[in-house]
Amino acid sequence: MPTPTSDTPRLAIRGIRKVYPSVVANDGIDLTVMPGQIHAVLGENGAGKSTLMKVIYGVIRPDEGELLWEGRPVIISNPAQARSLGIGMVFQHFSLFETLTVVQNVALSIPGKLDLDPLAKRIEEVSERYGLPVDPRRMVHALSVGERQRVEIIRCLLQNPRLLILDEPTSVLTPQAVRKLFETLRQLAAEGVSILYISHKLDEIQELCHKATVLRGGKVTGTCTPAEETPQTMARMMIGVDLPACSHGEPEDGGEVRLLIQGLSHATDDPFGTDLKDIHLEVKAGEIVGIAGVSGNGQQELLRAISGEEPHADKRAVRVCGVEAGHMNAARRRGLGMCFVPEERLGRGAVPRLSLTENILLTAYRKGMLFAGLIRFGVAKRFAEECIKRFDVKCGGAHSEAKSLSGGNLQKFIVGREIMQEPKLLVLAQPTWGVDVGASSFIRQSVLDLRNSGTAVLVISEELEELFEICDRIVVIAKGTLSPSKVTSETNVEEIGMWMSGLWPGAKTQGEATHVA
Amino acid sequence: MDLSFLSSILFATVVAGTPLIIVALGELVTEKSGVLNLGAEGIVSVGAVAAFAVAHHSGSPMLGILAGMGAGMVMSLLFGISALTLMANQVASGLALSIFGVGLSAFIGKPYESIALASVQPIRVPLLHRLPLLGPSLFEQQGLVYFSWALIAAVSWFLYRSRAGLVLRAVGESPVAAHAIGYGVVRIRYQAVLFGGAMAGIGGAFLSVFYTPMWVEGMVAGRGWIALSLVVFATWRPLRVMIGAYLFGGCMITQMFVQGSGARVNIPAQFLSSIPYVATVLVLVLISRNRSTIRINSPASLGQPFLPDA
């Protein structure tokens, strides 16, 4: 057995290929990670990053190719074997069990007898050593997203991994939490742990990673040293073309108020939900207002209150285009000129089993698609076809089922459907979540154009960059309360990030703010 | 009302509740793994007839219990193959199993109609059975009654204290996450389904060999369904299953006493017969109405098939 030295790669993979019925997810991928190296795997959604990581972690088996672990060929057939080799993985969609405590969650991935007290002590030690504060006895569903990620990392660290895989780890974190995470990762790398860091965020990769491998369409399109590149050159490797920049006109002043929320409070009856406390918000014609915040701070509840899915007893709490609408349901609010793009595409934004034409009917039927109580399918079909054309939706045609579209294409279709209704007020939740870079910038530009034509737009997003790119004003939601608004050009990521922990001037939540981050 | 009357009501309550406890706890473990097996009624029926036949031919009630358990496991294996391996819809598979099991038991049981088994002597717990009121009703019972108590303790300990139980709950909470950290979701679900089947079979054996030592077609009389609903209304907690089972048994026995006593009550018999169902549901809903306890105790993946991405 060759002894691993510092020039033996910790992990080398050669020619990995994985074919799914409809797509080649990985096509001849090579990758080499050295001990103590932080190695980025960069690519758009669908580039094959997650598949590759699942192959390394033994969740799925490749059709071809080999893995060399510290110089020796290995076949990793399940995650338990990967862990015994010294591979740990932090998943993008957390693999924690909400109804169990932290220590129970950790115990599940550690073999041996169930002895929770000593384990809780070890968790505390590790969390101390790497600056990952978390209380082992709390239930996971009561933790913030940042804390959940710490639990995932601690769970890996307890097994003394020599290779740690992180899949899009920062997508749910505040900028401050990202910084803390980077400190932890640098400390681990200095101790000799190799790190595979999967992301599509170029600035983070530049800041953190020693090496990067870029994937596109399941193939490696290049390797580079991020410190020697610019975000533009890496973006070109990642998507193949230069990114168009969004054009942003000056906001118009003195437009009429299209959405007015006054003193909205709502106690949720979902045990894992967030109560809304005294929300005040104003969105005028011709401006885009963004709501930033870490998920789970009341966004869902606020959206339901605005969209009308959860009507409010007090009529005056929500006004749409000047009309008291607090008590109205979603259809009546749409009748006032409001359109809404929810976060979940399938099931809430579109009905999976219905055709695109039928999905058009769901919200756009007011556009002349009804006659004497009957549906005019011809009008609906033309509307669908125009939407597909104008928003460049890749699909089989207006008759395709909604669920046959990829996430990004379906999102373009849903956003297009709402924009083409020429709303007076458009509410968007996570408009580019899970959408690739090219489609994202297209959606953002469409929203900007809509605003320039005089529509009031409200965007709720976890992507700070996106909000800074398109919004005229930004407010922050934390623990069910809303911060004052800031004109985008007069603030920065640092300040908004701070506010996302509930720490804005005059905030009532200061004492408990620490566990948001 | 004298003491011996109360004591006999209590005795009958415990006897009536016992099969419900055993069947419901088996189903509880199955459901905690995320599998909804609606076939309980059919499994109990087949368990009952198998237990009766074997007890009749061998003369051994113990062998009858084992036969009931075995038959229950075979039935639940059928369910497992359909719902876990072939990924058929769990609700449909379970319903089909119920209908199939009830019919099959009637078919097998034809030659055994109108045969009675010798009743089995209860087991007296030394000293304790002399307690007034409680002694005869709690400590002079069939062995399976004591077994049902042990089962409550065992299932509680298993779910909340043992590693295997933690894994089982994790699988029921999120099979995808459990698979991702390396647990065999399908294998664990099979074990839970088989355990559920074994308990349903034993519950059936209790009915046909001990409770009323004879076989009559349709004698299970919906107890499988009641056990299923007990699990849900008890929000998947073993101790509440016991409360629900005894409550149901108690109301059932009391209304039978009232109807049989010839006392002049101006309440229609149908109404009296419905009391146990209404009362049990009402009480369990009231003690379990807190949404966060429901969320914490109910298996989030219940009824969803799990397909590992290969």
Interface residues (C-beta under 8 A of the other chain):
Chain A: K54 G58 V59 I60 R61 N78 P79 A80 R83 F91 F94 S95 L96 F97 E98 T99 L100 Q104 A107 L108 S109 K113 L114 M139 H141 D269 D270 P271 F272
Chain B: R161 S162 R163 L166 V167 R169 A170 E173 S174 V176 A177 A178 H179 A180 I181 G182 Y183 R291 S292 R295 I296 N297 A300 D309 A310
